[in-house]
Amino acid sequence: MTDTVVLWFRQDLRIHDLPALHAASKDGRQILPIYILDEDAPGDWKIGGASRWWLHHSLTALATDIESLGGKLIFRRGNSLSILRELCEANNAEAIYCSRRYEPWAAKEENTLHESFKNDEITFKRFPGALLHEPGTVMTQGGGPFKVFTPFWRACRKNETPRPIEKTAANWSDCSASDVLDDWELLPRNPDWAAQWSEYWKPGETGARERLHAFLDDTVSRYADERDLPAVDATSRMSAHLHHGEISPRQIWAMCEQKRLELPHSDTAINKFQAELGWREFSYHLLHFFPHIPESPFKENFAQFPWQANETYLQAWQQGQTGYPIVDAGMRELWATGIMHNRVRMVVASFLCKHLLQHWRSGEDWFWDTLVDADLASNGCSWQWVAGSGADAAPYFRIFNPVTQGEKFDKQGEYVRRWVPEISDLPNKYLHKPWEAPDDILEQAGIVLGQQYPAPIVDHREARQAALDAYEHIRLSSATTAQAN
């Protein structure tokens, strides 16, 4: 047994229901908490701009929480192995505890650390806590990984869901030298494109709890009926808190079950919300067994898909200037707030892949940099789902019509008018298809297409046919390959 344990915070920025902290606190051992900004570890997936903003504020909140309990969070920047070894030597620590991560590079790093510290006679232990069910614990009857969500989630529901750990009393150690968080320059400057984000978000464990309570005390009653309406506040907005580990899925699950007891008629809404947690679990399950998912198609035949790289198209999509109002509203919401409504995410992703024939990796990369909830597993799996190349994916030939999607889910145009104000004076009849508005209607609204607002970057019918032709290309290629074999 060691008297001092280094508690290495990673993507678990909380002090409640944290198994690594609970284990380190046993028998009154001293705990030395540290967060390391190791920007070499992720390889091609360095932390995106929006996530860096969130990380700064989340670390600030965590440091405050630990300080209120008598400790001090150490900030260090550099190579994780070198810093951890130095910290153990300086403080006579003989153990390092951390939460497990699931990204391919993280698993490799953890194995390297385990072997390195074993040679130093330092205990290196990983603990669960980021998922309800660890990868490998939910398998098909044949012992293989699930590739379809519904049976995976059905199998998960048969397993007992672990309950959160009760409050942990920690004995914090005197801290070692620490960097100053502000010196890491995680926040954007010149320009500060996140200047208004504090109006939308409260990163940190307290913010996560407050947001979940608000959702379960009010919003959940409308969740089943209104979660697809982007103009309505009917979603949980918990994804960024979950991604940064400010709250555990076990805590969320337990609070949902408590709310189910309090509200006898809430089963449908709570089940739907819990299924969203299930999709997150499924994404991590896939990432564990198929680590190539963020970078190459799950379905191998999509490697032959004739994507048509076009920087003009890509920039128009990124900037919300495609001429399709629901698409542009979503992309502008993303830039202004660091988030996008889930229904609109599917619409803009489908538009990029199937109307513009841009590679899903281009969209995945943009979301990685601009979403505060950018998550390797969910981001990669969801983009492949939309593109048609992923596990349990939507068929490629299922192509969202951005006009009918807008008319169905934003009937009164509140969402579009908020984020695309230059067309706000158009009547609802033409709001989602301004190019069909008569000249006098456009004139009354003060719009000249191509000036105040762009004309459609592509024609829907032509783009849809081009997408179907591209799909037919890989279908025929696959058939030819199968015959040859």
N, C-alpha and C positions, 0 to 999 in steps of 0.2 A: 504494500500500500504506500502511496506517495502522499506527502503533506500538501503539495501544490500541484494543481491541475491547470494547464493552459486550456481555456475555453475559446476555441477558434470559431468566431461567428462568420458565417458565409452568407447563404441565402435563407437565413433564419433569424431575422432581426427582431427578436422578441425575447421576453423573459418568462412568459407563461406557456405552459404545455410544451416545454422544450426538453426532450429526453436527455440530451447531452448535458444540459445544465443540472437536471435532476440527478443524474448519475454522478456528476462531479461534486455535488453538494453533500453526498452521503458522508457520514462520520465526521462532519465538520471540517473537511479538507478546504484549504484556501483555493480560491479560483482567480486566475489571472485572465481577464477577458481581452480579446484582441480581434480587430478586423484588419485584414490585409488586402490592399488594393494591388492585386497581381495582374497587371494588364497583359502579360505575356501568356498567361495560362489559356485563355479562350481561343488562341489561334486566330482564325478568320472571323470569329464572332466576338469581337470586343464590345464592351458595353455601349449601347447606342446613346445618342444625345438625350432623349427623353428619359431613359432609365437612369442616366447619370444625375439628372436633376432630382429624380425621386430618391435615388440612393443617398445623395447629400442630406436631404431632409429626414430620411428614415434613420440614417446614422446619427444625426443630431438628436432625434427623439430617443433612440436607444441609449445614447450616452447620457442623456438627462435622466432616463429611467434608472439606469445603473447607478448614477451618482446619487439619486434619491435614496438608494439602498446602501450607500456607503462605499461604493466601488468607483472605479474610473476605467472607462473603455479606452484601450490603447489603439491608436491608429498608426499603421505602418504601411509603407508603399515599397513594393519590390518583389523579389522571388520568395514564394511561400516557404519552401524548404529551408532556405538560408535564414529567414526571419524567425521561423519557429524554432530552429535549432539554436539560434542565438538567444532567444527568449528563454528556452529551457536551461541553457547553460548559465545565464545571468541570474536565474531565480531558483536554481536547483530543482526544477520541475522534472518529474519523471513520467508524466503522462500528458497527452494531448487528446482532448475530446472535441468532436465536431459533428455536425449533422451531415448526413449523406446527401450528395448531389448526384444527378443522373445524366448530365450532359456527357457525351463521349470523352471529351478532354478531362472532365472532372473525375470520371472513373479511373482513367489512366493516372492522373495526378495522385489520387488517393492510394492506388497500388504502389506507386513510386515512394510516397511518403511512408507507407506501412513498412516497406522493405528497408528504407533508409534508416528509419528510427528504430527498427528491430536491431540493427547493427549497433546503434547507440545505446541500446538497452532502455529505450524510451517507449512507453506504451502508446500506441496510436489507435484510437477507437472511433468508429463511425456509428452514428445512431440514426434511426428513422425519425420521421416527424413531418416530412413535407407532403406525404401522401396518406391516404386511408389504407391502402394495401400496397405493400412493397412489390416491385416487379418480380415475377417468378412465383408469387404466392397465389395468383389466380390464373389457372391454365385450363386448356381444353381437356376433355376426357382422355384424349390421346397423349396428353403431356406436352403439347406444343403451345405456342403463343396464340392468343385470339387475334384475328384479323378483321373482325366485324364487331361493331360497337354493341349492338343489342344483346347478343349472347354473352359478351364480356361483362356488361353491366348486370345482366341477370345473375351471372355467377358471383359477381361482387356482392350483390344484395343477399346472397345466401350465406356469405361469410359474416362473422360477427365484426361489427365496426368498433375499433378500439376507442375507449373513452379518453378524454383529456386527462393529463396528469394534474393532480391537485397542486396547489401553490407550493413552490419550492423556496425554502429558506437558505440563502447562500451566504457564505463567509468569503467576502471579497479580499483579495490580496493587495498589498501595496503595489502600486503600478510601476512599470518600467518607463523609460523614455518613450514619448509619443510624438508623432507628427501632429501638426495643426490641420484639422479637416479642411479649412478654407484654402490652405495651400495646395490642395489637390485640384482645385479649379474644376470641380464637377459641374458647377452652375454656368449657364451660358452668359456670355458678355459680348457686347459690341457685334451684333445686337443681342439683347436679352429677349429672345423669342418666347420665353416662359414667364414673362413678367406678370401675366394675369392668372397663372396656373394656381396660385394659392387660393383663388376664389372657388376653384373646383375641387381641390384636393387637400387632404390633411394626412400626409405620410406619417407612418409610425404606428405603434401598437395601439395607442389610445384612439387614433383616427380610425383604425381598422375596426375596433370594437364599436365605436360610435356609429360608423357606417352600417355595420351589420345590425345593430339594434334598430336603427332607423328603418332599415329594410324590413326586418321581421315584425316590427311594431306597426308598420303602416303599409309599405309598398307591396309586401308579399300578397296581400289580399287582392291586388290587381295584377299580379305577375302573370298568371295563366292566360288572362284575356288581353293584356296590353303590352306584354314584353316585346312584341314585334313592331310596336309603334314608336318610331324614333323621336317624335315630338313630345312623348309622354315619359315622365320619370317613373318607369316601372321595372327597372332592372336593379340588380344589387350593387353594381360598380365595385365589386370586391376583388376583381382579378389582379389589379396591381398590388393590393395588400397581400394577396395570396402568393403572388410571384416572389415578392421580397421577403416572404416568411414572417410578416408582421402579425399574422394570425394563422393558426393551423387548420387544415381541413377537418380535423377531429373536433376542434372547438366549434366550427361552423355547423358540422353535422349534429353535435349535441344540442346546440341552440335551436336548430331546426326541429329536432325531435321534441324539445320542450315546447316550442311554439305549436307543434301539432297537437299536443295535449291541451293547450290553452284554447286553441281554435279548432273545434271538431270538424269544421267544414273546409279546412285549409289543405286537406290531403293532396288534391290535384296540383295546387300551386307549389307546395313544398316538394312534391315528387318531381315536378318539372325542374325546379331549382336544383335539387340534388342530382338530377341527371346531368346538369351542366358541370357539377363537380365530377360526375362520372366521365364526361368527355375529356376533362383534364387528366383524370387517372388513365384513361385509354391512351391519350397522347403520350404520356410518360412510359406507359407499358410498351407502346410501339417504339419509342425512341430507345428504350433499353435493348429490345431485341433486334431492332433494325436501325442502328445508329447512323446510317447514311441518309435517313429521311430528310433532314434539313437541307441536303445538298443535291440529291439525285432522286429520280422518281421511284416510288415504291413499286409501281407496275413497270416492268422493264421495257415494255413496248413503247412507252412514252418517251424513251430516250431518242426515238426516231421522229418525234413530233416536229413538224416544220415551223417552229417559232420564227417570227419575223421581227428581229430587233429594229426598233425605230425610236431614236432618241426624242424626236418631236412628239410622238404619241406618249411616250413615257413621261415627259415633262408636263404635258398638258394634263395627264392623269394626276400626277403628283401635285400640281398647282390648283387642281379643281377648275380646269378650263376646258372640259371636254364638250361642252354644249348640252350635256344631259344633266338636268338640275339635281336629281337625286344623287347621282355620282359625285357631282361637284360639291354638293352640300356635305356629303360624307368626308371627302378629302379635306375640305376647309375646316370642318369640325375637328378632324384629327390634328391639323396643324395648330389650331387655336387652343385646344384643350389637352392634347396628348392621348385622346381616346376617341373611339368611334362606336356608335351603336352597333350591336352585333348583326342585326338584320341588314344594315347598310354595309357592314363589312363584307357580307356575302355578295351584295350587289356590286360593289366597287371591284371586288376581286374577280368576279365573273366577267365584268366589263373589261378589265385589263387583259385577262387570259383569252376570252372568247370573242370579244368584239375587236380588240386591238391586236390579238395574237402575240402579246408580249409574254415572255417566259415568266412562270410563277415565281422564279427566284428573284426577279426584279421587284415584284410586289412584296415578297417576303423580306428582302433587304430594306425596302423603304419602311415597312411596318416595324422592323427591328430597330430602326433609328428613331422613329417618331412616336411609337406607342410607349406609354408609361408602364404598360403591362406586357411589354415584349418578352415572350417566353419561348425558348427554343423548341420545346416539345409542341405546345399548342399552336404556335405560329407556323411551324413547318407542316404539321399534320393538317391544319385547317386550310392552308394554301393548297396543299396537294388534294385535299377533299374537293375544293372548289374547281381546281384544274381538271379533276377527273383521273389523276394519276396516283392517288393515294389509296390507303387501306379503307375499305367501306366507303369509297368515294361516290359523290354524285356523278352520274353518267356524264361524259363530256358533252353529249348532245343535248343535255338539259341546260338551256341557256337562258339566264334571267333577262327578261325584257325590262330595261331600266324605266321605261315609261309606265308600263302596267304595274311594276313594283312600286313606283312612286304614287300612282293613283290608288293603289290598294292600301298601302301602309302609311301614306301621308295625304289622306283624302282632302283635308282642308289646307294643306300646303304650309302648315306652321313650321315644320322642320326646314323645308327649302327656303321659306321666306326669311328665316333667321340667319341662315348661312350663305344664301345667295340673294342679298338684299336688292341687287340691281334689277331683278325681275319681279320684285315683290308686288308691284302694282298690276301684274297680269291677273286676270280672273282664273279661278281654279281650273276651268275647262282647258286652259292652255298652259298652266303653270309648269306642268311636267313635260310639255312638248311645245315650247315657244315658237319653233319654226313652223308650226301649223297655224299660228295665230294670223288672222287677216292683217293687212297693213294698217288699217285704222286702229285696231286694237293695240298693235305694237306701238303705234305713234302715241296713242293715249297713255300708254305705260312708259313712254319716254325711252323706247328701246329700238335700236338699230342693230340687228344681228350682225355680228362681226365687229361691232364697236363696243357698246355697253356690255354685251354678252356674246360669247362666240356661237357661231352656227355649229351644228353637230359635227364632231371630228370625223365620224363615219356614219353611214346610213345603216340603221339597225338591220334591215332585211338583207342587205348585201354583206354586212359583217357576219350575220348569223350563218349565211350560206357559206362564206369563206371558212368559218369555224367548222362547219359540218364537213366541208371538203377536206380540211386538214385532218379531221378525225378519221375520215374514210381512208386517207393516205396511210395512217399508221395501222388501221384495221387490215388493209390489204397487205401491207408490209409484213404484219404479224402472220397473216395467213400464208403468205409465200414462204416465210421462214419455217413455219410449222410443216409445210409440205416437203420442204427441202430436207428437214430432219426426219 
